[in-house]
Each structure stands twice: as structure tokens, then as C-alpha cells.
Amino acid sequence: QEQMVESGGGLVQTGGSLRLSCAASGRTFITPVMCWFRQAPGNEREFVAAISGTGGRTSYADSVKGRFTISRGNVKNTMYLQMNSLKPEDTAVYYCAAQYGTNWYEQDEYPYWGQGTQVTVSS
């Protein structure tokens, strides 16, 4: 059974840092594109960052560029999101997702999702 699990969320003050982790398991997960989306209460889910199967290419939303870094782990089908200089507007549930397509920015292209981890940034 395919499964994705996020961890690392929590409560931090403005300017603080968090590191999110995502682990995917199952027969389907062989070097997929992996990404992070986030969703705040009452808002649409939005793209945050994505990384290619080899880790050679990355993409970031303008709102997090320069503050967040996505990377793949040494263990296959793991990835991380290092979040620095956090702002209150970063508060959301963060979801990891995976796909084998080419459209990195459309959430409907991702068939595999984790349950989400809460990130709260206080002012």
C-alpha cells in the first residue's frame, strides 16, 4: 500500500526555522517528482516547492524563494523542506505529494498525498 508521511511541523516565532520531512513508501514510488503544497484555513491549497526525481531541478513559489530550500534525502523517496525566516503568512498545513508527470504546479497532477503537518508562525 502506497503511503506518504510528513513530519517536522510545529510552532515558531517570526524569523524562526523549521525543517519538514516527507517519506514515501510502496511499489509506486521510484524516483517520483516530489513537492510541497500548503493550505491555510479558508484559503486554496497553494504550491510551495518541488524537486525532480534525481534532485537535479527544483522550483519554488515566489513567496518562499530565498527562504525555503527543498532537497532529497539520502534514503530514497525522502525529501525535506528547510524553512528559514518564517513569517506569520507561512502558517498553514503543509502537505507532501508525488507524481510522475511534468506539470509541477498543478495539485490535480499529484495522485499521492500525505496527511499534512501543521506549521504555525506567531508574530
N, C-alpha and C positions, 0 to 999 in steps of 0.2 A: 504494500500500500504506500503510495507516494505521500510524503509529509514534509512540511517546511515549518521551522520553528524559529521565532525571533526571541532575542533576549537583550538585556542591557539598558532598557528604559529606566526612567526614574525622575526625580525632582531635583532641579538645579537652579541656581540663581543666574540672572542675566550675566553673560560673559563667561559662563562655565562651559564644561565639556562633558560629553558622553560618548561612549563607543557602543554601537549596536552590533549585534552578531546575528547571522542567519545561517542555519544549517538545513540542507535539503537531503532527503534520503529516498530511496526507491529506484526501481529499474529504469524509470523515465529519465532520471537526472544524470545525464552525461554531458558535461560542459555546456549547460544552457546559458543563455543571456540571463543575467540576474539583475534585479533592480529594487529600489525602494520607492514606495508611494507613501503619502501621509494624508490624513483626514482629520480635520478639527470638527467639533460638534456644529452641525448646521451648515457645513461647507462641503463642497465637492471634493472628492479624492483627487490629489494632485501629484504629478510626477516629481520626484526628488533627484534621483541619480540612477544610472545604470552602468553595467560593465559587461564587456564581451566575454564569451566563454573562455578565451585564453587570457583574459585580463589585459590585453593589449590596447583596448579602446575603452574610454569612459565618456559619460555625458552627464551634465548637471543642469538643473534648473537655475535660471539667473538669480533667483532669490537666495540660493545657498552656495553659489560659485565663490570659491576663495575661502569658504568657511568649513565646508564638508568635504571629506575625501572618501571615496568608495574604493574598496580593494577586495581581491580574492584571497582566501586563506591558503595555507599550505595543505590543509586537508581538502580533498576535492569536494566540490559543491558546497563550499562555505564562502561567506563573504562578510565584510564589515563596513560599517559607516561610521567614520570618525567625525564627530560633530564638535566644532570649536566655535567660540564667540557666539554662544547661543543667545537668541532673542526671544521675548515673550511670544512673538508671532510664529516661532517654531513649535509651539505647543500643539500637539496632535498625537493621534495614534499612528505609529509607523508600521507599515506592512512590507515584508519582502515578497517578491514574486519572481517567477521564472517562465521563460518561453524559448521557442526555437525559431521564431520569426525574425523579421528585420525592422519592424516598427517598434522602437524602444519607448515611445512616448504615449502610446495609447493603452490604457489599462485593459481594454477588452481583448488585447492581443496576448495577455498573460493568463494562461489557464490554471496556473499553480500559485497558490497564495498561502501565507502564514496567517496566524490568528491575530497578530498585531501586538505591539508593545507600546505602552504609554510613555510619552515624553512630555514633561511639564516644566516650563521655564518661568520662574517667578521674577517679578520686577522689583 
